[in-house]
Amino acid sequence: MDEEILEEFLDRPVRIHFAPDMIGPGLAPHVEGKLYDYSPTGILLEEADGSLDYIPLSSIRIVQIKPKPGLWERLTGSA
């Protein structure tokens, strides 16, 4: 992973989709939370309850980063 590629996205809501070989019966295909930190080996995700999850890069298929709210969304409070 390119160093500092995720630096500007810290503390932003993300959805991490797991690689197909990491998904089994009864397991969620993705997880959502706030990007807390990252390293060359994995990502730390902050869950809604404040707990931290470490997700190894080898188990990640896609990281979706939610965009920052636009001017209208910030003015009206809608997201």
Distance bins in CASP14 RR format, pairs under 12 A and 6 or more apart:
PFRMAT RR
TARGET T0000
AUTHOR 0000-0000-0000
RMODE 2
METHOD distances of the structure
MODEL  1
1 7 0 0 0 0 0 1 0 0 0 0 0
1 38 1 0 0 1 0 0 0 0 0 0 0
1 39 0 0 0 0 1 0 0 0 0 0 0
1 40 1 0 1 0 0 0 0 0 0 0 0
1 41 0 0 0 0 1 0 0 0 0 0 0
1 42 0 0 0 0 1 0 0 0 0 0 0
1 43 0 0 0 0 1 0 0 0 0 0 0
1 56 0 0 0 0 0 1 0 0 0 0 0
1 57 1 0 0 1 0 0 0 0 0 0 0
1 58 0 0 0 0 0 1 0 0 0 0 0
1 60 0 0 0 0 0 1 0 0 0 0 0
1 63 0 0 0 0 0 1 0 0 0 0 0
2 38 0 0 0 0 0 1 0 0 0 0 0
2 40 0 0 0 0 1 0 0 0 0 0 0
3 38 0 0 0 0 1 0 0 0 0 0 0
3 39 0 0 0 0 1 0 0 0 0 0 0
3 40 1 0 0 1 0 0 0 0 0 0 0
4 10 0 0 0 0 0 1 0 0 0 0 0
4 38 0 0 0 0 1 0 0 0 0 0 0
4 39 0 0 0 0 0 1 0 0 0 0 0
4 40 0 0 0 0 0 1 0 0 0 0 0
5 35 0 0 0 0 0 1 0 0 0 0 0
5 38 0 0 0 0 1 0 0 0 0 0 0
5 39 0 0 0 0 0 1 0 0 0 0 0
5 40 0 0 0 0 0 1 0 0 0 0 0
5 43 0 0 0 0 0 1 0 0 0 0 0
5 57 0 0 0 0 0 1 0 0 0 0 0
5 63 0 0 0 0 0 1 0 0 0 0 0
5 65 0 0 0 0 0 1 0 0 0 0 0
6 12 0 0 0 0 1 0 0 0 0 0 0
6 14 0 0 0 0 1 0 0 0 0 0 0
6 16 0 0 0 0 0 1 0 0 0 0 0
6 35 1 0 0 1 0 0 0 0 0 0 0
6 36 0 0 0 0 0 1 0 0 0 0 0
6 37 0 0 0 0 1 0 0 0 0 0 0
6 38 1 0 1 0 0 0 0 0 0 0 0
6 39 0 0 0 0 1 0 0 0 0 0 0
6 40 0 0 0 0 0 1 0 0 0 0 0
6 42 0 0 0 0 0 1 0 0 0 0 0
6 43 1 0 0 1 0 0 0 0 0 0 0
6 44 0 0 0 0 0 1 0 0 0 0 0
6 45 0 0 0 0 0 1 0 0 0 0 0
6 57 0 0 0 0 0 1 0 0 0 0 0
6 60 0 0 0 0 0 1 0 0 0 0 0
6 63 1 0 0 1 0 0 0 0 0 0 0
6 65 0 0 0 0 1 0 0 0 0 0 0
7 35 0 0 0 0 0 1 0 0 0 0 0
7 37 0 0 0 0 0 1 0 0 0 0 0
7 38 0 0 0 0 1 0 0 0 0 0 0
7 39 0 0 0 0 0 1 0 0 0 0 0
8 35 0 0 0 0 0 1 0 0 0 0 0
8 38 0 0 0 0 0 1 0 0 0 0 0
8 65 0 0 0 0 1 0 0 0 0 0 0
8 68 0 0 0 0 0 1 0 0 0 0 0
9 33 0 0 0 0 0 1 0 0 0 0 0
9 34 0 0 0 0 1 0 0 0 0 0 0
9 35 1 0 1 0 0 0 0 0 0 0 0
9 36 0 0 0 0 0 1 0 0 0 0 0
9 37 0 0 0 0 0 1 0 0 0 0 0
9 38 0 0 0 0 1 0 0 0 0 0 0
9 43 0 0 0 0 0 1 0 0 0 0 0
9 45 0 0 0 0 0 1 0 0 0 0 0
9 63 0 0 0 0 1 0 0 0 0 0 0
9 64 0 0 0 0 0 1 0 0 0 0 0
9 65 1 0 1 0 0 0 0 0 0 0 0
9 66 0 0 0 0 1 0 0 0 0 0 0
9 67 0 0 0 0 0 1 0 0 0 0 0
9 68 0 0 0 0 1 0 0 0 0 0 0
10 34 0 0 0 0 1 0 0 0 0 0 0
10 35 1 0 1 0 0 0 0 0 0 0 0
10 36 1 0 0 1 0 0 0 0 0 0 0
10 37 1 0 0 1 0 0 0 0 0 0 0
10 38 0 0 0 0 1 0 0 0 0 0 0
10 43 0 0 0 0 0 1 0 0 0 0 0
10 44 0 0 0 0 1 0 0 0 0 0 0
10 45 0 0 0 0 0 1 0 0 0 0 0
10 46 0 0 0 0 0 1 0 0 0 0 0
10 65 0 0 0 0 0 1 0 0 0 0 0
11 33 0 0 0 0 0 1 0 0 0 0 0
11 34 1 0 1 0 0 0 0 0 0 0 0
11 35 1 0 0 1 0 0 0 0 0 0 0
11 36 1 0 0 1 0 0 0 0 0 0 0
11 37 0 0 0 0 1 0 0 0 0 0 0
11 44 0 0 0 0 0 1 0 0 0 0 0
11 45 0 0 0 0 0 1 0 0 0 0 0
11 46 0 0 0 0 1 0 0 0 0 0 0
11 65 0 0 0 0 0 1 0 0 0 0 0
11 66 0 0 0 0 0 1 0 0 0 0 0
11 68 0 0 0 0 0 1 0 0 0 0 0
12 32 0 0 0 0 0 1 0 0 0 0 0
12 33 0 0 0 0 1 0 0 0 0 0 0
12 34 1 0 0 1 0 0 0 0 0 0 0
12 35 1 0 1 0 0 0 0 0 0 0 0
12 36 0 0 0 0 0 1 0 0 0 0 0
12 38 0 0 0 0 0 1 0 0 0 0 0
12 45 0 0 0 0 0 1 0 0 0 0 0
12 46 0 0 0 0 0 1 0 0 0 0 0
12 63 0 0 0 0 0 1 0 0 0 0 0
12 64 0 0 0 0 0 1 0 0 0 0 0
12 65 1 0 1 0 0 0 0 0 0 0 0
12 66 1 0 0 1 0 0 0 0 0 0 0
12 67 0 0 0 0 1 0 0 0 0 0 0
12 68 1 0 0 1 0 0 0 0 0 0 0
12 69 0 0 0 0 0 1 0 0 0 0 0
13 31 0 0 0 0 0 1 0 0 0 0 0
13 32 1 0 0 1 0 0 0 0 0 0 0
13 33 1 0 0 1 0 0 0 0 0 0 0
13 34 1 0 1 0 0 0 0 0 0 0 0
13 35 1 0 0 1 0 0 0 0 0 0 0
13 36 0 0 0 0 0 1 0 0 0 0 0
13 45 0 0 0 0 0 1 0 0 0 0 0
13 46 0 0 0 0 1 0 0 0 0 0 0
13 47 0 0 0 0 0 1 0 0 0 0 0
13 48 0 0 0 0 0 1 0 0 0 0 0
13 63 0 0 0 0 0 1 0 0 0 0 0
13 64 0 0 0 0 1 0 0 0 0 0 0
13 65 1 0 0 1 0 0 0 0 0 0 0
13 66 1 0 1 0 0 0 0 0 0 0 0
13 67 0 0 0 0 1 0 0 0 0 0 0
13 68 0 0 0 0 1 0 0 0 0 0 0
13 69 0 0 0 0 0 1 0 0 0 0 0
13 79 0 0 0 0 1 0 0 0 0 0 0
14 30 0 0 0 0 1 0 0 0 0 0 0
14 31 0 0 0 0 1 0 0 0 0 0 0
14 32 1 0 0 1 0 0 0 0 0 0 0
14 33 1 0 0 1 0 0 0 0 0 0 0
14 34 1 0 0 1 0 0 0 0 0 0 0
14 35 1 0 1 0 0 0 0 0 0 0 0
14 36 0 0 0 0 1 0 0 0 0 0 0
14 38 0 0 0 0 0 1 0 0 0 0 0
14 43 0 0 0 0 1 0 0 0 0 0 0
14 44 0 0 0 0 0 1 0 0 0 0 0
14 45 1 0 0 1 0 0 0 0 0 0 0
14 46 0 0 0 0 1 0 0 0 0 0 0
14 47 0 0 0 0 0 1 0 0 0 0 0
14 53 0 0 0 0 0 1 0 0 0 0 0
14 55 0 0 0 0 0 1 0 0 0 0 0
14 60 0 0 0 0 0 1 0 0 0 0 0
14 62 0 0 0 0 0 1 0 0 0 0 0
14 63 1 0 1 0 0 0 0 0 0 0 0
14 64 1 0 0 1 0 0 0 0 0 0 0
14 65 1 0 1 0 0 0 0 0 0 0 0
14 66 1 0 0 1 0 0 0 0 0 0 0
14 67 0 0 0 0 0 1 0 0 0 0 0
15 28 0 0 0 0 0 1 0 0 0 0 0
15 29 0 0 0 0 0 1 0 0 0 0 0
15 30 1 0 1 0 0 0 0 0 0 0 0
15 31 1 0 0 1 0 0 0 0 0 0 0
15 32 1 0 1 0 0 0 0 0 0 0 0
15 33 1 0 0 1 0 0 0 0 0 0 0
15 34 0 0 0 0 0 1 0 0 0 0 0
15 35 0 0 0 0 0 1 0 0 0 0 0
15 43 0 0 0 0 0 1 0 0 0 0 0
15 45 0 0 0 0 1 0 0 0 0 0 0
15 55 0 0 0 0 0 1 0 0 0 0 0
15 60 0 0 0 0 0 1 0 0 0 0 0
15 61 0 0 0 0 0 1 0 0 0 0 0
15 62 0 0 0 0 1 0 0 0 0 0 0
15 63 1 0 0 1 0 0 0 0 0 0 0
15 64 1 0 1 0 0 0 0 0 0 0 0
15 65 0 0 0 0 1 0 0 0 0 0 0
15 66 1 0 0 1 0 0 0 0 0 0 0
16 22 0 0 0 0 0 1 0 0 0 0 0
16 28 0 0 0 0 0 1 0 0 0 0 0
16 29 0 0 0 0 0 1 0 0 0 0 0
16 30 1 0 0 1 0 0 0 0 0 0 0
16 31 1 0 1 0 0 0 0 0 0 0 0
16 32 1 0 0 1 0 0 0 0 0 0 0
16 33 0 0 0 0 1 0 0 0 0 0 0
16 34 0 0 0 0 0 1 0 0 0 0 0
16 35 0 0 0 0 1 0 0 0 0 0 0
16 36 0 0 0 0 0 1 0 0 0 0 0
16 38 0 0 0 0 0 1 0 0 0 0 0
16 42 0 0 0 0 0 1 0 0 0 0 0
16 43 1 0 0 1 0 0 0 0 0 0 0
16 44 0 0 0 0 0 1 0 0 0 0 0
16 45 1 0 0 1 0 0 0 0 0 0 0
16 47 0 0 0 0 0 1 0 0 0 0 0
16 53 0 0 0 0 1 0 0 0 0 0 0
16 54 0 0 0 0 0 1 0 0 0 0 0
16 55 1 0 1 0 0 0 0 0 0 0 0
16 56 0 0 0 0 0 1 0 0 0 0 0
16 57 0 0 0 0 0 1 0 0 0 0 0
16 59 0 0 0 0 1 0 0 0 0 0 0
16 60 1 0 1 0 0 0 0 0 0 0 0
16 61 0 0 0 0 1 0 0 0 0 0 0
16 62 1 0 0 1 0 0 0 0 0 0 0
16 63 1 0 1 0 0 0 0 0 0 0 0
16 64 1 0 0 1 0 0 0 0 0 0 0
16 65 0 0 0 0 0 1 0 0 0 0 0
16 66 0 0 0 0 0 1 0 0 0 0 0
17 23 0 0 0 0 1 0 0 0 0 0 0
17 28 0 0 0 0 1 0 0 0 0 0 0
17 29 1 0 0 1 0 0 0 0 0 0 0
17 30 1 0 1 0 0 0 0 0 0 0 0
17 31 0 0 0 0 1 0 0 0 0 0 0
17 32 0 0 0 0 0 1 0 0 0 0 0
17 55 0 0 0 0 0 1 0 0 0 0 0
17 59 0 0 0 0 0 1 0 0 0 0 0
17 60 1 0 0 1 0 0 0 0 0 0 0
17 61 1 0 1 0 0 0 0 0 0 0 0
17 62 1 0 1 0 0 0 0 0 0 0 0
17 63 1 0 0 1 0 0 0 0 0 0 0
17 64 1 0 0 1 0 0 0 0 0 0 0
18 24 0 0 0 0 1 0 0 0 0 0 0
18 27 1 0 0 1 0 0 0 0 0 0 0
18 28 1 0 0 1 0 0 0 0 0 0 0
18 29 1 0 0 1 0 0 0 0 0 0 0
18 30 1 0 0 1 0 0 0 0 0 0 0
18 31 1 0 0 1 0 0 0 0 0 0 0
18 43 0 0 0 0 0 1 0 0 0 0 0
18 53 0 0 0 0 0 1 0 0 0 0 0
18 55 0 0 0 0 1 0 0 0 0 0 0
18 56 0 0 0 0 0 1 0 0 0 0 0
18 57 0 0 0 0 0 1 0 0 0 0 0
18 58 0 0 0 0 0 1 0 0 0 0 0
18 59 1 0 1 0 0 0 0 0 0 0 0
18 60 1 0 0 1 0 0 0 0 0 0 0
18 61 1 0 0 1 0 0 0 0 0 0 0
18 62 0 0 0 0 1 0 0 0 0 0 0
18 63 0 0 0 0 0 1 0 0 0 0 0
19 27 0 0 0 0 0 1 0 0 0 0 0
19 29 0 0 0 0 1 0 0 0 0 0 0
19 30 0 0 0 0 0 1 0 0 0 0 0
19 55 0 0 0 0 0 1 0 0 0 0 0
19 56 0 0 0 0 0 1 0 0 0 0 0
19 57 0 0 0 0 1 0 0 0 0 0 0
19 58 1 0 0 1 0 0 0 0 0 0 0
19 59 1 0 1 0 0 0 0 0 0 0 0
19 60 1 0 0 1 0 0 0 0 0 0 0
19 61 1 0 1 0 0 0 0 0 0 0 0
19 62 0 0 0 0 1 0 0 0 0 0 0
19 63 0 0 0 0 0 1 0 0 0 0 0
20 27 0 0 0 0 0 1 0 0 0 0 0
20 29 0 0 0 0 1 0 0 0 0 0 0
20 30 0 0 0 0 0 1 0 0 0 0 0
20 59 0 0 0 0 0 1 0 0 0 0 0
20 60 0 0 0 0 0 1 0 0 0 0 0
20 61 1 0 0 1 0 0 0 0 0 0 0
20 62 0 0 0 0 0 1 0 0 0 0 0
21 27 0 0 0 0 0 1 0 0 0 0 0
21 29 0 0 0 0 0 1 0 0 0 0 0
21 58 0 0 0 0 1 0 0 0 0 0 0
21 59 0 0 0 0 1 0 0 0 0 0 0
21 60 0 0 0 0 0 1 0 0 0 0 0
21 61 0 0 0 0 1 0 0 0 0 0 0
22 28 0 0 0 0 0 1 0 0 0 0 0
22 29 0 0 0 0 1 0 0 0 0 0 0
22 30 0 0 0 0 0 1 0 0 0 0 0
22 31 0 0 0 0 0 1 0 0 0 0 0
22 55 0 0 0 0 1 0 0 0 0 0 0
22 56 0 0 0 0 1 0 0 0 0 0 0
22 57 0 0 0 0 0 1 0 0 0 0 0
22 58 0 0 0 0 1 0 0 0 0 0 0
22 59 1 0 1 0 0 0 0 0 0 0 0
22 60 0 0 0 0 1 0 0 0 0 0 0
22 61 0 0 0 0 1 0 0 0 0 0 0
23 29 1 0 1 0 0 0 0 0 0 0 0
23 30 0 0 0 0 1 0 0 0 0 0 0
23 31 0 0 0 0 0 1 0 0 0 0 0
23 59 0 0 0 0 1 0 0 0 0 0 0
23 60 0 0 0 0 0 1 0 0 0 0 0
23 61 0 0 0 0 1 0 0 0 0 0 0
24 59 0 0 0 0 0 1 0 0 0 0 0
27 59 0 0 0 0 0 1 0 0 0 0 0
28 53 0 0 0 0 0 1 0 0 0 0 0
29 59 0 0 0 0 0 1 0 0 0 0 0
29 60 0 0 0 0 0 1 0 0 0 0 0
29 61 0 0 0 0 1 0 0 0 0 0 0
29 62 0 0 0 0 0 1 0 0 0 0 0
30 45 0 0 0 0 0 1 0 0 0 0 0
30 55 0 0 0 0 0 1 0 0 0 0 0
30 59 0 0 0 0 0 1 0 0 0 0 0
30 60 0 0 0 0 0 1 0 0 0 0 0
30 61 0 0 0 0 1 0 0 0 0 0 0
30 62 0 0 0 0 1 0 0 0 0 0 0
30 63 0 0 0 0 0 1 0 0 0 0 0
30 64 0 0 0 0 1 0 0 0 0 0 0
31 43 0 0 0 0 0 1 0 0 0 0 0
31 45 1 0 0 1 0 0 0 0 0 0 0
31 46 0 0 0 0 0 1 0 0 0 0 0
31 47 0 0 0 0 1 0 0 0 0 0 0
31 48 0 0 0 0 0 1 0 0 0 0 0
31 51 0 0 0 0 0 1 0 0 0 0 0
31 53 1 0 0 1 0 0 0 0 0 0 0
31 54 0 0 0 0 0 1 0 0 0 0 0
31 55 1 0 0 1 0 0 0 0 0 0 0
31 59 0 0 0 0 0 1 0 0 0 0 0
31 60 0 0 0 0 0 1 0 0 0 0 0
31 61 0 0 0 0 0 1 0 0 0 0 0
31 62 0 0 0 0 0 1 0 0 0 0 0
31 63 0 0 0 0 0 1 0 0 0 0 0
31 64 0 0 0 0 0 1 0 0 0 0 0
32 45 0 0 0 0 1 0 0 0 0 0 0
32 46 0 0 0 0 0 1 0 0 0 0 0
32 47 0 0 0 0 1 0 0 0 0 0 0
32 48 0 0 0 0 1 0 0 0 0 0 0
32 53 0 0 0 0 0 1 0 0 0 0 0
32 55 0 0 0 0 0 1 0 0 0 0 0
32 63 0 0 0 0 0 1 0 0 0 0 0
32 64 0 0 0 0 1 0 0 0 0 0 0
32 65 0 0 0 0 0 1 0 0 0 0 0
32 66 0 0 0 0 1 0 0 0 0 0 0
33 43 0 0 0 0 0 1 0 0 0 0 0
33 44 0 0 0 0 0 1 0 0 0 0 0
33 45 1 0 1 0 0 0 0 0 0 0 0
33 46 1 0 0 1 0 0 0 0 0 0 0
33 47 1 0 0 1 0 0 0 0 0 0 0
33 48 1 0 0 1 0 0 0 0 0 0 0
33 49 0 0 0 0 0 1 0 0 0 0 0
33 50 0 0 0 0 1 0 0 0 0 0 0
33 51 0 0 0 0 0 1 0 0 0 0 0
33 52 0 0 0 0 0 1 0 0 0 0 0
33 53 0 0 0 0 1 0 0 0 0 0 0
33 55 0 0 0 0 0 1 0 0 0 0 0
33 63 0 0 0 0 0 1 0 0 0 0 0
33 64 0 0 0 0 0 1 0 0 0 0 0
33 65 0 0 0 0 0 1 0 0 0 0 0
33 66 0 0 0 0 1 0 0 0 0 0 0
34 43 0 0 0 0 0 1 0 0 0 0 0
34 44 0 0 0 0 1 0 0 0 0 0 0
34 45 1 0 0 1 0 0 0 0 0 0 0
34 46 1 0 1 0 0 0 0 0 0 0 0
34 47 0 0 0 0 1 0 0 0 0 0 0
34 48 0 0 0 0 1 0 0 0 0 0 0
34 49 0 0 0 0 0 1 0 0 0 0 0
34 50 0 0 0 0 1 0 0 0 0 0 0
34 51 0 0 0 0 0 1 0 0 0 0 0
34 52 0 0 0 0 1 0 0 0 0 0 0
34 53 0 0 0 0 0 1 0 0 0 0 0
34 65 0 0 0 0 0 1 0 0 0 0 0
34 66 0 0 0 0 1 0 0 0 0 0 0
35 42 0 0 0 0 0 1 0 0 0 0 0
35 43 1 0 0 1 0 0 0 0 0 0 0
35 44 1 0 0 1 0 0 0 0 0 0 0
35 45 1 0 0 1 0 0 0 0 0 0 0
35 46 1 0 0 1 0 0 0 0 0 0 0
35 47 0 0 0 0 0 1 0 0 0 0 0
35 52 0 0 0 0 0 1 0 0 0 0 0
35 53 0 0 0 0 0 1 0 0 0 0 0
35 55 0 0 0 0 0 1 0 0 0 0 0
35 63 0 0 0 0 1 0 0 0 0 0 0
35 64 0 0 0 0 0 1 0 0 0 0 0
35 65 1 0 0 1 0 0 0 0 0 0 0
35 66 0 0 0 0 1 0 0 0 0 0 0
36 42 0 0 0 0 0 1 0 0 0 0 0
36 43 0 0 0 0 1 0 0 0 0 0 0
36 44 1 0 1 0 0 0 0 0 0 0 0
36 45 1 0 0 1 0 0 0 0 0 0 0
36 46 1 0 1 0 0 0 0 0 0 0 0
36 47 0 0 0 0 1 0 0 0 0 0 0
36 50 0 0 0 0 1 0 0 0 0 0 0
36 51 0 0 0 0 0 1 0 0 0 0 0
36 52 1 0 1 0 0 0 0 0 0 0 0
36 53 0 0 0 0 1 0 0 0 0 0 0
36 54 0 0 0 0 1 0 0 0 0 0 0
36 55 0 0 0 0 0 1 0 0 0 0 0
37 43 1 0 0 1 0 0 0 0 0 0 0
37 44 1 0 1 0 0 0 0 0 0 0 0
37 45 0 0 0 0 1 0 0 0 0 0 0
37 46 0 0 0 0 1 0 0 0 0 0 0
37 52 0 0 0 0 1 0 0 0 0 0 0
37 53 0 0 0 0 0 1 0 0 0 0 0
37 54 0 0 0 0 1 0 0 0 0 0 0
37 55 0 0 0 0 0 1 0 0 0 0 0
38 44 1 0 0 1 0 0 0 0 0 0 0
38 45 0 0 0 0 1 0 0 0 0 0 0
38 54 0 0 0 0 0 1 0 0 0 0 0
38 55 0 0 0 0 1 0 0 0 0 0 0
38 56 0 0 0 0 0 1 0 0 0 0 0
38 57 0 0 0 0 1 0 0 0 0 0 0
38 60 0 0 0 0 0 1 0 0 0 0 0
38 63 0 0 0 0 1 0 0 0 0 0 0
38 65 0 0 0 0 0 1 0 0 0 0 0
39 54 0 0 0 0 1 0 0 0 0 0 0
39 55 0 0 0 0 0 1 0 0 0 0 0
39 56 0 0 0 0 0 1 0 0 0 0 0
39 57 0 0 0 0 1 0 0 0 0 0 0
40 56 0 0 0 0 0 1 0 0 0 0 0
40 57 1 0 0 1 0 0 0 0 0 0 0
40 58 0 0 0 0 0 1 0 0 0 0 0
41 54 0 0 0 0 1 0 0 0 0 0 0
41 55 0 0 0 0 0 1 0 0 0 0 0
41 56 1 0 0 1 0 0 0 0 0 0 0
41 57 1 0 0 1 0 0 0 0 0 0 0
41 58 0 0 0 0 1 0 0 0 0 0 0
41 59 0 0 0 0 0 1 0 0 0 0 0
41 60 0 0 0 0 0 1 0 0 0 0 0
42 53 0 0 0 0 0 1 0 0 0 0 0
42 54 1 0 0 1 0 0 0 0 0 0 0
42 55 1 0 0 1 0 0 0 0 0 0 0
42 56 1 0 1 0 0 0 0 0 0 0 0
42 57 1 0 1 0 0 0 0 0 0 0 0
42 58 0 0 0 0 1 0 0 0 0 0 0
42 59 0 0 0 0 1 0 0 0 0 0 0
42 60 1 0 0 1 0 0 0 0 0 0 0
42 63 0 0 0 0 0 1 0 0 0 0 0
43 52 0 0 0 0 0 1 0 0 0 0 0
43 53 0 0 0 0 1 0 0 0 0 0 0
43 54 1 0 0 1 0 0 0 0 0 0 0
43 55 1 0 1 0 0 0 0 0 0 0 0
43 56 0 0 0 0 1 0 0 0 0 0 0
43 57 1 0 0 1 0 0 0 0 0 0 0
43 58 0 0 0 0 0 1 0 0 0 0 0
43 59 0 0 0 0 1 0 0 0 0 0 0
43 60 1 0 0 1 0 0 0 0 0 0 0
43 63 1 0 0 1 0 0 0 0 0 0 0
43 65 0 0 0 0 0 1 0 0 0 0 0
44 50 0 0 0 0 0 1 0 0 0 0 0
44 51 0 0 0 0 0 1 0 0 0 0 0
44 52 1 0 1 0 0 0 0 0 0 0 0
44 53 1 0 0 1 0 0 0 0 0 0 0
44 54 1 0 1 0 0 0 0 0 0 0 0
44 55 1 0 0 1 0 0 0 0 0 0 0
44 56 0 0 0 0 0 1 0 0 0 0 0
44 57 0 0 0 0 0 1 0 0 0 0 0
45 51 0 0 0 0 1 0 0 0 0 0 0
45 52 1 0 0 1 0 0 0 0 0 0 0
45 53 1 0 1 0 0 0 0 0 0 0 0
45 54 1 0 0 1 0 0 0 0 0 0 0
45 55 1 0 0 1 0 0 0 0 0 0 0
45 56 0 0 0 0 0 1 0 0 0 0 0
45 60 0 0 0 0 0 1 0 0 0 0 0
45 63 0 0 0 0 1 0 0 0 0 0 0
46 52 1 0 1 0 0 0 0 0 0 0 0
46 53 0 0 0 0 1 0 0 0 0 0 0
46 54 0 0 0 0 0 1 0 0 0 0 0
46 55 0 0 0 0 0 1 0 0 0 0 0
47 53 1 0 0 1 0 0 0 0 0 0 0
47 54 0 0 0 0 0 1 0 0 0 0 0
47 55 0 0 0 0 0 1 0 0 0 0 0
53 59 0 0 0 0 0 1 0 0 0 0 0
53 60 0 0 0 0 0 1 0 0 0 0 0
54 60 0 0 0 0 0 1 0 0 0 0 0
55 61 0 0 0 0 0 1 0 0 0 0 0
55 63 0 0 0 0 1 0 0 0 0 0 0
57 63 0 0 0 0 1 0 0 0 0 0 0
66 73 0 0 0 0 0 1 0 0 0 0 0
66 79 0 0 0 0 1 0 0 0 0 0 0
67 73 0 0 0 0 1 0 0 0 0 0 0
67 79 0 0 0 0 0 1 0 0 0 0 0
68 74 0 0 0 0 1 0 0 0 0 0 0
68 79 0 0 0 0 0 1 0 0 0 0 0
69 75 0 0 0 0 1 0 0 0 0 0 0
69 76 0 0 0 0 1 0 0 0 0 0 0
69 77 1 0 0 1 0 0 0 0 0 0 0
69 78 0 0 0 0 1 0 0 0 0 0 0
69 79 1 0 1 0 0 0 0 0 0 0 0
70 76 0 0 0 0 0 1 0 0 0 0 0
70 77 0 0 0 0 0 1 0 0 0 0 0
70 78 0 0 0 0 0 1 0 0 0 0 0
70 79 0 0 0 0 1 0 0 0 0 0 0
71 77 0 0 0 0 0 1 0 0 0 0 0
71 78 0 0 0 0 0 1 0 0 0 0 0
72 78 1 0 0 1 0 0 0 0 0 0 0
72 79 0 0 0 0 0 1 0 0 0 0 0
73 79 1 0 1 0 0 0 0 0 0 0 0
END
